[in-house]
Amino acid sequence: MLEQSLKDFINKECGGIPAVAKKVNLSERAIYKWASNGSLPRTEYSDETKYSKVLSDISGVPVDQIKESFKPRSC
């Protein structure tokens, strides 16, 4: 499990919010919401999206570790 917030992970390991937004083809506002909530969207855990794969490709951190570290409270 990662010992940092999603916001810190995005900024330090993934090149920042603008870089992540561009890679996942979402608005910067959407990524700010992830950071504010401290979790990836629910759709990531119902296999509707693969944002953790993109974050893994950028950061080198395994997908499973990213998904485990940044689960929504409802999962």
PyMOL Python script that loads the backbone (N, CA, C, O; Angstrom):
from pymol import cmd

cmd.read_pdbstr("""\
ATOM      1  N   MET A   1       0.853  -1.183   0.000  1.00  0.00           N
ATOM      2  CA  MET A   1       0.000   0.000   0.000  1.00  0.00           C
ATOM      3  C   MET A   1       0.894   1.241   0.000  1.00  0.00           C
ATOM      4  O   MET A   1       1.905   1.294   0.701  1.00  0.00           O
ATOM      5  N   LEU A   2       0.512   2.213  -0.782  1.00  0.00           N
ATOM      6  CA  LEU A   2       1.282   3.446  -0.885  1.00  0.00           C
ATOM      7  C   LEU A   2       1.058   4.312   0.352  1.00  0.00           C
ATOM      8  O   LEU A   2      -0.046   4.365   0.893  1.00  0.00           O
ATOM      9  N   GLU A   3       2.089   4.970   0.780  1.00  0.00           N
ATOM     10  CA  GLU A   3       2.052   5.791   2.000  1.00  0.00           C
ATOM     11  C   GLU A   3       1.894   7.273   1.684  1.00  0.00           C
ATOM     12  O   GLU A   3       2.433   8.115   2.401  1.00  0.00           O
ATOM     13  N   GLN A   4       1.170   7.601   0.634  1.00  0.00           N
ATOM     14  CA  GLN A   4       0.951   9.000   0.291  1.00  0.00           C
ATOM     15  C   GLN A   4      -0.468   9.174  -0.212  1.00  0.00           C
ATOM     16  O   GLN A   4      -1.123   8.207  -0.603  1.00  0.00           O
ATOM     17  N   SER A   5      -0.933  10.401  -0.201  1.00  0.00           N
ATOM     18  CA  SER A   5      -2.280  10.687  -0.692  1.00  0.00           C
ATOM     19  C   SER A   5      -2.307  10.562  -2.209  1.00  0.00           C
ATOM     20  O   SER A   5      -1.265  10.592  -2.864  1.00  0.00           O
ATOM     21  N   LEU A   6      -3.486  10.424  -2.750  1.00  0.00           N
ATOM     22  CA  LEU A   6      -3.629  10.359  -4.202  1.00  0.00           C
ATOM     23  C   LEU A   6      -3.117  11.651  -4.839  1.00  0.00           C
ATOM     24  O   LEU A   6      -2.480  11.621  -5.892  1.00  0.00           O
ATOM     25  N   LYS A   7      -3.394  12.769  -4.203  1.00  0.00           N
ATOM     26  CA  LYS A   7      -2.919  14.057  -4.724  1.00  0.00           C
ATOM     27  C   LYS A   7      -1.394  14.068  -4.810  1.00  0.00           C
ATOM     28  O   LYS A   7      -0.833  14.466  -5.830  1.00  0.00           O
ATOM     29  N   ASP A   8      -0.727  13.634  -3.748  1.00  0.00           N
ATOM     30  CA  ASP A   8       0.738  13.583  -3.755  1.00  0.00           C
ATOM     31  C   ASP A   8       1.249  12.580  -4.788  1.00  0.00           C
ATOM     32  O   ASP A   8       2.233  12.844  -5.478  1.00  0.00           O
ATOM     33  N   PHE A   9       0.588  11.441  -4.892  1.00  0.00           N
ATOM     34  CA  PHE A   9       0.981  10.432  -5.869  1.00  0.00           C
ATOM     35  C   PHE A   9       0.907  10.998  -7.288  1.00  0.00           C
ATOM     36  O   PHE A   9       1.838  10.837  -8.077  1.00  0.00           O
ATOM     37  N   ILE A  10      -0.200  11.656  -7.602  1.00  0.00           N
ATOM     38  CA  ILE A  10      -0.370  12.246  -8.936  1.00  0.00           C
ATOM     39  C   ILE A  10       0.714  13.295  -9.192  1.00  0.00           C
ATOM     40  O   ILE A  10       1.320  13.323 -10.263  1.00  0.00           O
ATOM     41  N   ASN A  11       0.949  14.149  -8.207  1.00  0.00           N
ATOM     42  CA  ASN A  11       1.915  15.230  -8.392  1.00  0.00           C
ATOM     43  C   ASN A  11       3.360  14.743  -8.432  1.00  0.00           C
ATOM     44  O   ASN A  11       4.143  15.208  -9.261  1.00  0.00           O
ATOM     45  N   LYS A  12       3.720  13.823  -7.559  1.00  0.00           N
ATOM     46  CA  LYS A  12       5.116  13.402  -7.448  1.00  0.00           C
ATOM     47  C   LYS A  12       5.492  12.253  -8.380  1.00  0.00           C
ATOM     48  O   LYS A  12       6.598  12.232  -8.920  1.00  0.00           O
ATOM     49  N   GLU A  13       4.595  11.310  -8.573  1.00  0.00           N
ATOM     50  CA  GLU A  13       4.928  10.100  -9.331  1.00  0.00           C
ATOM     51  C   GLU A  13       4.426  10.124 -10.775  1.00  0.00           C
ATOM     52  O   GLU A  13       4.942   9.407 -11.632  1.00  0.00           O
ATOM     53  N   CYS A  14       3.415  10.957 -11.035  1.00  0.00           N
ATOM     54  CA  CYS A  14       2.772  10.916 -12.356  1.00  0.00           C
ATOM     55  C   CYS A  14       2.911  12.201 -13.158  1.00  0.00           C
ATOM     56  O   CYS A  14       2.352  12.302 -14.250  1.00  0.00           O
ATOM     57  N   GLY A  15       3.632  13.173 -12.652  1.00  0.00           N
ATOM     58  CA  GLY A  15       3.868  14.389 -13.423  1.00  0.00           C
ATOM     59  C   GLY A  15       2.858  15.490 -13.252  1.00  0.00           C
ATOM     60  O   GLY A  15       2.929  16.498 -13.954  1.00  0.00           O
ATOM     61  N   GLY A  16       1.915  15.332 -12.338  1.00  0.00           N
ATOM     62  CA  GLY A  16       0.951  16.386 -12.051  1.00  0.00           C
ATOM     63  C   GLY A  16      -0.403  16.169 -12.695  1.00  0.00           C
ATOM     64  O   GLY A  16      -0.581  15.314 -13.563  1.00  0.00           O
ATOM     65  N   ILE A  17      -1.338  16.961 -12.246  1.00  0.00           N
ATOM     66  CA  ILE A  17      -2.726  16.836 -12.698  1.00  0.00           C
ATOM     67  C   ILE A  17      -2.880  17.068 -14.199  1.00  0.00           C
ATOM     68  O   ILE A  17      -3.581  16.291 -14.847  1.00  0.00           O
ATOM     69  N   PRO A  18      -2.266  18.088 -14.780  1.00  0.00           N
ATOM     70  CA  PRO A  18      -2.425  18.270 -16.236  1.00  0.00           C
ATOM     71  C   PRO A  18      -1.915  17.065 -17.047  1.00  0.00           C
ATOM     72  O   PRO A  18      -2.531  16.671 -18.038  1.00  0.00           O
ATOM     73  N   ALA A  19      -0.795  16.494 -16.619  1.00  0.00           N
ATOM     74  CA  ALA A  19      -0.235  15.339 -17.338  1.00  0.00           C
ATOM     75  C   ALA A  19      -1.157  14.134 -17.245  1.00  0.00           C
ATOM     76  O   ALA A  19      -1.373  13.440 -18.239  1.00  0.00           O
ATOM     77  N   VAL A  20      -1.703  13.877 -16.058  1.00  0.00           N
ATOM     78  CA  VAL A  20      -2.612  12.743 -15.881  1.00  0.00           C
ATOM     79  C   VAL A  20      -3.891  12.960 -16.682  1.00  0.00           C
ATOM     80  O   VAL A  20      -4.377  12.038 -17.338  1.00  0.00           O
ATOM     81  N   ALA A  21      -4.437  14.168 -16.632  1.00  0.00           N
ATOM     82  CA  ALA A  21      -5.664  14.464 -17.387  1.00  0.00           C
ATOM     83  C   ALA A  21      -5.475  14.180 -18.873  1.00  0.00           C
ATOM     84  O   ALA A  21      -6.345  13.604 -19.525  1.00  0.00           O
ATOM     85  N   LYS A  22      -4.348  14.585 -19.382  1.00  0.00           N
ATOM     86  CA  LYS A  22      -4.076  14.367 -20.801  1.00  0.00           C
ATOM     87  C   LYS A  22      -3.961  12.871 -21.114  1.00  0.00           C
ATOM     88  O   LYS A  22      -4.499  12.404 -22.118  1.00  0.00           O
ATOM     89  N   LYS A  23      -3.263  12.123 -20.260  1.00  0.00           N
ATOM     90  CA  LYS A  23      -3.056  10.686 -20.493  1.00  0.00           C
ATOM     91  C   LYS A  23      -4.349   9.883 -20.421  1.00  0.00           C
ATOM     92  O   LYS A  23      -4.527   8.935 -21.185  1.00  0.00           O
ATOM     93  N   VAL A  24      -5.256  10.249 -19.512  1.00  0.00           N
ATOM     94  CA  VAL A  24      -6.506   9.493 -19.368  1.00  0.00           C
ATOM     95  C   VAL A  24      -7.659  10.109 -20.164  1.00  0.00           C
ATOM     96  O   VAL A  24      -8.783   9.608 -20.136  1.00  0.00           O
ATOM     97  N   ASN A  25      -7.363  11.202 -20.874  1.00  0.00           N
ATOM     98  CA  ASN A  25      -8.358  11.857 -21.729  1.00  0.00           C
ATOM     99  C   ASN A  25      -9.579  12.349 -20.944  1.00  0.00           C
ATOM    100  O   ASN A  25     -10.725  12.175 -21.359  1.00  0.00           O
ATOM    101  N   LEU A  26      -9.288  12.970 -19.793  1.00  0.00           N
ATOM    102  CA  LEU A  26     -10.319  13.605 -18.975  1.00  0.00           C
ATOM    103  C   LEU A  26      -9.921  15.047 -18.715  1.00  0.00           C
ATOM    104  O   LEU A  26      -8.790  15.447 -18.992  1.00  0.00           O
ATOM    105  N   SER A  27     -10.845  15.819 -18.188  1.00  0.00           N
ATOM    106  CA  SER A  27     -10.532  17.210 -17.843  1.00  0.00           C
ATOM    107  C   SER A  27      -9.667  17.255 -16.586  1.00  0.00           C
ATOM    108  O   SER A  27      -9.674  16.331 -15.772  1.00  0.00           O
ATOM    109  N   GLU A  28      -8.931  18.338 -16.451  1.00  0.00           N
ATOM    110  CA  GLU A  28      -8.156  18.537 -15.227  1.00  0.00           C
ATOM    111  C   GLU A  28      -9.095  18.574 -14.025  1.00  0.00           C
ATOM    112  O   GLU A  28      -8.740  18.091 -12.950  1.00  0.00           O
ATOM    113  N   ARG A  29     -10.270  19.131 -14.193  1.00  0.00           N
ATOM    114  CA  ARG A  29     -11.250  19.194 -13.105  1.00  0.00           C
ATOM    115  C   ARG A  29     -11.591  17.792 -12.598  1.00  0.00           C
ATOM    116  O   ARG A  29     -11.716  17.584 -11.391  1.00  0.00           O
ATOM    117  N   ALA A  30     -11.740  16.844 -13.498  1.00  0.00           N
ATOM    118  CA  ALA A  30     -12.041  15.463 -13.092  1.00  0.00           C
ATOM    119  C   ALA A  30     -10.913  14.893 -12.237  1.00  0.00           C
ATOM    120  O   ALA A  30     -11.170  14.199 -11.253  1.00  0.00           O
ATOM    121  N   ILE A  31      -9.679  15.178 -12.604  1.00  0.00           N
ATOM    122  CA  ILE A  31      -8.536  14.665 -11.843  1.00  0.00           C
ATOM    123  C   ILE A  31      -8.436  15.384 -10.499  1.00  0.00           C
ATOM    124  O   ILE A  31      -8.065  14.771  -9.498  1.00  0.00           O
ATOM    125  N   TYR A  32      -8.760  16.670 -10.465  1.00  0.00           N
ATOM    126  CA  TYR A  32      -8.807  17.385  -9.187  1.00  0.00           C
ATOM    127  C   TYR A  32      -9.840  16.747  -8.250  1.00  0.00           C
ATOM    128  O   TYR A  32      -9.626  16.691  -7.039  1.00  0.00           O
ATOM    129  N   LYS A  33     -10.947  16.272  -8.803  1.00  0.00           N
ATOM    130  CA  LYS A  33     -11.960  15.597  -7.978  1.00  0.00           C
ATOM    131  C   LYS A  33     -11.400  14.311  -7.388  1.00  0.00           C
ATOM    132  O   LYS A  33     -11.625  14.019  -6.214  1.00  0.00           O
ATOM    133  N   TRP A  34     -10.670  13.537  -8.192  1.00  0.00           N
ATOM    134  CA  TRP A  34     -10.024  12.334  -7.655  1.00  0.00           C
ATOM    135  C   TRP A  34      -9.141  12.718  -6.477  1.00  0.00           C
ATOM    136  O   TRP A  34      -9.215  12.116  -5.406  1.00  0.00           O
ATOM    137  N   ALA A  35      -8.297  13.736  -6.692  1.00  0.00           N
ATOM    138  CA  ALA A  35      -7.336  14.158  -5.664  1.00  0.00           C
ATOM    139  C   ALA A  35      -8.059  14.645  -4.415  1.00  0.00           C
ATOM    140  O   ALA A  35      -7.652  14.332  -3.296  1.00  0.00           O
ATOM    141  N   SER A  36      -9.116  15.399  -4.601  1.00  0.00           N
ATOM    142  CA  SER A  36      -9.887  15.930  -3.478  1.00  0.00           C
ATOM    143  C   SER A  36     -10.547  14.802  -2.684  1.00  0.00           C
ATOM    144  O   SER A  36     -10.568  14.824  -1.454  1.00  0.00           O
ATOM    145  N   ASN A  37     -11.084  13.818  -3.404  1.00  0.00           N
ATOM    146  CA  ASN A  37     -11.734  12.676  -2.752  1.00  0.00           C
ATOM    147  C   ASN A  37     -10.717  11.693  -2.166  1.00  0.00           C
ATOM    148  O   ASN A  37     -11.037  10.921  -1.262  1.00  0.00           O
ATOM    149  N   GLY A  38      -9.512  11.730  -2.681  1.00  0.00           N
ATOM    150  CA  GLY A  38      -8.484  10.809  -2.221  1.00  0.00           C
ATOM    151  C   GLY A  38      -8.647   9.408  -2.753  1.00  0.00           C
ATOM    152  O   GLY A  38      -8.078   8.459  -2.213  1.00  0.00           O
ATOM    153  N   SER A  39      -9.435   9.273  -3.829  1.00  0.00           N
ATOM    154  CA  SER A  39      -9.672   7.941  -4.387  1.00  0.00           C
ATOM    155  C   SER A  39      -9.929   8.012  -5.890  1.00  0.00           C
ATOM    156  O   SER A  39     -10.307   9.044  -6.444  1.00  0.00           O
ATOM    157  N   LEU A  40      -9.708   6.877  -6.509  1.00  0.00           N
ATOM    158  CA  LEU A  40     -10.058   6.741  -7.920  1.00  0.00           C
ATOM    159  C   LEU A  40     -11.576   6.604  -8.017  1.00  0.00           C
ATOM    160  O   LEU A  40     -12.227   6.278  -7.024  1.00  0.00           O
ATOM    161  N   PRO A  41     -12.149   6.848  -9.191  1.00  0.00           N
ATOM    162  CA  PRO A  41     -13.606   6.743  -9.314  1.00  0.00           C
ATOM    163  C   PRO A  41     -14.095   5.301  -9.147  1.00  0.00           C
ATOM    164  O   PRO A  41     -13.346   4.352  -9.377  1.00  0.00           O
ATOM    165  N   ARG A  42     -15.335   5.155  -8.752  1.00  0.00           N
ATOM    166  CA  ARG A  42     -15.962   3.849  -8.575  1.00  0.00           C
ATOM    167  C   ARG A  42     -15.836   2.986  -9.816  1.00  0.00           C
ATOM    168  O   ARG A  42     -15.680   1.769  -9.716  1.00  0.00           O
ATOM    169  N   THR A  43     -15.902   3.603 -10.980  1.00  0.00           N
ATOM    170  CA  THR A  43     -15.842   2.860 -12.240  1.00  0.00           C
ATOM    171  C   THR A  43     -14.554   2.070 -12.403  1.00  0.00           C
ATOM    172  O   THR A  43     -14.502   1.103 -13.163  1.00  0.00           O
ATOM    173  N   GLU A  44     -13.524   2.480 -11.691  1.00  0.00           N
ATOM    174  CA  GLU A  44     -12.246   1.767 -11.743  1.00  0.00           C
ATOM    175  C   GLU A  44     -12.354   0.386 -11.095  1.00  0.00           C
ATOM    176  O   GLU A  44     -11.641  -0.542 -11.476  1.00  0.00           O
ATOM    177  N   TYR A  45     -13.236   0.259 -10.131  1.00  0.00           N
ATOM    178  CA  TYR A  45     -13.376  -0.978  -9.365  1.00  0.00           C
ATOM    179  C   TYR A  45     -14.490  -1.876  -9.901  1.00  0.00           C
ATOM    180  O   TYR A  45     -14.623  -3.027  -9.484  1.00  0.00           O
ATOM    181  N   SER A  46     -15.278  -1.352 -10.815  1.00  0.00           N
ATOM    182  CA  SER A  46     -16.289  -2.171 -11.489  1.00  0.00           C
ATOM    183  C   SER A  46     -15.824  -2.510 -12.907  1.00  0.00           C
ATOM    184  O   SER A  46     -16.607  -2.973 -13.736  1.00  0.00           O
ATOM    185  N   ASP A  47     -14.546  -2.271 -13.165  1.00  0.00           N
ATOM    186  CA  ASP A  47     -13.890  -2.571 -14.440  1.00  0.00           C
ATOM    187  C   ASP A  47     -14.510  -1.873 -15.651  1.00  0.00           C
ATOM    188  O   ASP A  47     -14.450  -2.374 -16.773  1.00  0.00           O
ATOM    189  N   GLU A  48     -15.105  -0.711 -15.399  1.00  0.00           N
ATOM    190  CA  GLU A  48     -15.620   0.098 -16.498  1.00  0.00           C
ATOM    191  C   GLU A  48     -14.521   0.978 -17.092  1.00  0.00           C
ATOM    192  O   GLU A  48     -14.590   1.373 -18.256  1.00  0.00           O
ATOM    193  N   THR A  49     -13.506   1.279 -16.280  1.00  0.00           N
ATOM    194  CA  THR A  49     -12.384   2.106 -16.720  1.00  0.00           C
ATOM    195  C   THR A  49     -11.072   1.444 -16.320  1.00  0.00           C
ATOM    196  O   THR A  49     -11.060   0.513 -15.515  1.00  0.00           O
ATOM    197  N   LYS A  50      -9.983   1.919 -16.876  1.00  0.00           N
ATOM    198  CA  LYS A  50      -8.648   1.372 -16.607  1.00  0.00           C
ATOM    199  C   LYS A  50      -7.651   2.491 -16.280  1.00  0.00           C
ATOM    200  O   LYS A  50      -6.513   2.466 -16.749  1.00  0.00           O
ATOM    201  N   TYR A  51      -8.078   3.469 -15.477  1.00  0.00           N
ATOM    202  CA  TYR A  51      -7.212   4.588 -15.132  1.00  0.00           C
ATOM    203  C   TYR A  51      -5.988   4.136 -14.341  1.00  0.00           C
ATOM    204  O   TYR A  51      -4.907   4.703 -14.501  1.00  0.00           O
ATOM    205  N   SER A  52      -6.143   3.126 -13.493  1.00  0.00           N
ATOM    206  CA  SER A  52      -5.002   2.654 -12.700  1.00  0.00           C
ATOM    207  C   SER A  52      -3.910   2.075 -13.591  1.00  0.00           C
ATOM    208  O   SER A  52      -2.731   2.152 -13.245  1.00  0.00           O
ATOM    209  N   LYS A  53      -4.276   1.505 -14.717  1.00  0.00           N
ATOM    210  CA  LYS A  53      -3.281   0.995 -15.678  1.00  0.00           C
ATOM    211  C   LYS A  53      -2.471   2.156 -16.245  1.00  0.00           C
ATOM    212  O   LYS A  53      -1.251   2.059 -16.377  1.00  0.00           O
ATOM    213  N   VAL A  54      -3.138   3.235 -16.577  1.00  0.00           N
ATOM    214  CA  VAL A  54      -2.448   4.416 -17.105  1.00  0.00           C
ATOM    215  C   VAL A  54      -1.526   5.003 -16.037  1.00  0.00           C
ATOM    216  O   VAL A  54      -0.380   5.349 -16.324  1.00  0.00           O
ATOM    217  N   LEU A  55      -2.029   5.113 -14.804  1.00  0.00           N
ATOM    218  CA  LEU A  55      -1.199   5.627 -13.715  1.00  0.00           C
ATOM    219  C   LEU A  55       0.001   4.720 -13.478  1.00  0.00           C
ATOM    220  O   LEU A  55       1.096   5.198 -13.182  1.00  0.00           O
ATOM    221  N   SER A  56      -0.201   3.424 -13.605  1.00  0.00           N
ATOM    222  CA  SER A  56       0.897   2.470 -13.462  1.00  0.00           C
ATOM    223  C   SER A  56       1.935   2.660 -14.558  1.00  0.00           C
ATOM    224  O   SER A  56       3.136   2.646 -14.289  1.00  0.00           O
ATOM    225  N   ASP A  57       1.479   2.835 -15.779  1.00  0.00           N
ATOM    226  CA  ASP A  57       2.394   3.050 -16.904  1.00  0.00           C
ATOM    227  C   ASP A  57       3.238   4.313 -16.700  1.00  0.00           C
ATOM    228  O   ASP A  57       4.425   4.335 -17.026  1.00  0.00           O
ATOM    229  N   ILE A  58       2.620   5.350 -16.163  1.00  0.00           N
ATOM    230  CA  ILE A  58       3.320   6.612 -15.934  1.00  0.00           C
ATOM    231  C   ILE A  58       4.315   6.487 -14.778  1.00  0.00           C
ATOM    232  O   ILE A  58       5.455   6.938 -14.885  1.00  0.00           O
ATOM    233  N   SER A  59       3.883   5.880 -13.685  1.00  0.00           N
ATOM    234  CA  SER A  59       4.660   5.900 -12.445  1.00  0.00           C
ATOM    235  C   SER A  59       5.560   4.688 -12.221  1.00  0.00           C
ATOM    236  O   SER A  59       6.548   4.773 -11.492  1.00  0.00           O
ATOM    237  N   GLY A  60       5.221   3.563 -12.844  1.00  0.00           N
ATOM    238  CA  GLY A  60       5.972   2.336 -12.594  1.00  0.00           C
ATOM    239  C   GLY A  60       5.483   1.565 -11.379  1.00  0.00           C
ATOM    240  O   GLY A  60       6.034   0.512 -11.059  1.00  0.00           O
ATOM    241  N   VAL A  61       4.457   2.067 -10.695  1.00  0.00           N
ATOM    242  CA  VAL A  61       3.867   1.386  -9.541  1.00  0.00           C
ATOM    243  C   VAL A  61       2.857   0.362 -10.069  1.00  0.00           C
ATOM    244  O   VAL A  61       2.076   0.686 -10.964  1.00  0.00           O
ATOM    245  N   PRO A  62       2.855  -0.861  -9.539  1.00  0.00           N
ATOM    246  CA  PRO A  62       1.920  -1.886 -10.018  1.00  0.00           C
ATOM    247  C   PRO A  62       0.450  -1.472  -9.896  1.00  0.00           C
ATOM    248  O   PRO A  62       0.058  -0.789  -8.950  1.00  0.00           O
ATOM    249  N   VAL A  63      -0.343  -1.895 -10.861  1.00  0.00           N
ATOM    250  CA  VAL A  63      -1.773  -1.573 -10.910  1.00  0.00           C
ATOM    251  C   VAL A  63      -2.470  -1.978  -9.616  1.00  0.00           C
ATOM    252  O   VAL A  63      -3.226  -1.188  -9.050  1.00  0.00           O
ATOM    253  N   ASP A  64      -2.227  -3.191  -9.143  1.00  0.00           N
ATOM    254  CA  ASP A  64      -2.894  -3.677  -7.937  1.00  0.00           C
ATOM    255  C   ASP A  64      -2.597  -2.787  -6.730  1.00  0.00           C
ATOM    256  O   ASP A  64      -3.473  -2.547  -5.899  1.00  0.00           O
ATOM    257  N   GLN A  65      -1.385  -2.312  -6.641  1.00  0.00           N
ATOM    258  CA  GLN A  65      -0.998  -1.449  -5.526  1.00  0.00           C
ATOM    259  C   GLN A  65      -1.722  -0.103  -5.609  1.00  0.00           C
ATOM    260  O   GLN A  65      -2.154   0.432  -4.589  1.00  0.00           O
ATOM    261  N   ILE A  66      -1.852   0.434  -6.799  1.00  0.00           N
ATOM    262  CA  ILE A  66      -2.571   1.696  -6.991  1.00  0.00           C
ATOM    263  C   ILE A  66      -4.045   1.520  -6.627  1.00  0.00           C
ATOM    264  O   ILE A  66      -4.608   2.337  -5.898  1.00  0.00           O
ATOM    265  N   LYS A  67      -4.667   0.456  -7.132  1.00  0.00           N
ATOM    266  CA  LYS A  67      -6.086   0.228  -6.855  1.00  0.00           C
ATOM    267  C   LYS A  67      -6.338   0.014  -5.370  1.00  0.00           C
ATOM    268  O   LYS A  67      -7.328   0.512  -4.835  1.00  0.00           O
ATOM    269  N   GLU A  68      -5.475  -0.706  -4.708  1.00  0.00           N
ATOM    270  CA  GLU A  68      -5.622  -0.963  -3.275  1.00  0.00           C
ATOM    271  C   GLU A  68      -5.441   0.306  -2.453  1.00  0.00           C
ATOM    272  O   GLU A  68      -6.159   0.525  -1.478  1.00  0.00           O
ATOM    273  N   SER A  69      -4.497   1.128  -2.837  1.00  0.00           N
ATOM    274  CA  SER A  69      -4.170   2.331  -2.073  1.00  0.00           C
ATOM    275  C   SER A  69      -5.210   3.437  -2.215  1.00  0.00           C
ATOM    276  O   SER A  69      -5.374   4.246  -1.301  1.00  0.00           O
ATOM    277  N   PHE A  70      -5.904   3.485  -3.325  1.00  0.00           N
ATOM    278  CA  PHE A  70      -6.789   4.617  -3.592  1.00  0.00           C
ATOM    279  C   PHE A  70      -8.232   4.183  -3.853  1.00  0.00           C
ATOM    280  O   PHE A  70      -8.899   4.723  -4.736  1.00  0.00           O
ATOM    281  N   LYS A  71      -8.707   3.205  -3.081  1.00  0.00           N
ATOM    282  CA  LYS A  71     -10.085   2.734  -3.176  1.00  0.00           C
ATOM    283  C   LYS A  71     -11.058   3.780  -2.644  1.00  0.00           C
ATOM    284  O   LYS A  71     -10.744   4.479  -1.680  1.00  0.00           O
ATOM    285  N   PRO A  72     -12.234   3.897  -3.256  1.00  0.00           N
ATOM    286  CA  PRO A  72     -13.275   4.727  -2.660  1.00  0.00           C
ATOM    287  C   PRO A  72     -13.753   4.068  -1.362  1.00  0.00           C
ATOM    288  O   PRO A  72     -13.615   2.856  -1.196  1.00  0.00           O
ATOM    289  N   ARG A  73     -14.288   4.824  -0.486  1.00  0.00           N
ATOM    290  CA  ARG A  73     -14.770   4.281   0.790  1.00  0.00           C
ATOM    291  C   ARG A  73     -15.872   3.247   0.610  1.00  0.00           C
ATOM    292  O   ARG A  73     -16.024   2.355   1.445  1.00  0.00           O
ATOM    293  N   SER A  74     -16.635   3.352  -0.461  1.00  0.00           N
ATOM    294  CA  SER A  74     -17.764   2.458  -0.676  1.00  0.00           C
ATOM    295  C   SER A  74     -17.360   1.100  -1.268  1.00  0.00           C
ATOM    296  O   SER A  74     -18.214   0.225  -1.412  1.00  0.00           O
ATOM    297  N   CYS A  75     -16.088   0.907  -1.610  1.00  0.00           N
ATOM    298  CA  CYS A  75     -15.653  -0.367  -2.189  1.00  0.00           C
ATOM    299  C   CYS A  75     -15.156  -1.312  -1.118  1.00  0.00           C
ATOM    300  O   CYS A  75     -14.750  -2.433  -1.424  1.00  0.00           O
TER     301      CYS A  75
END
""", "prot")
cmd.dss("prot")
cmd.show_as("cartoon", "prot")
cmd.util.cbc("prot")
cmd.orient("prot")
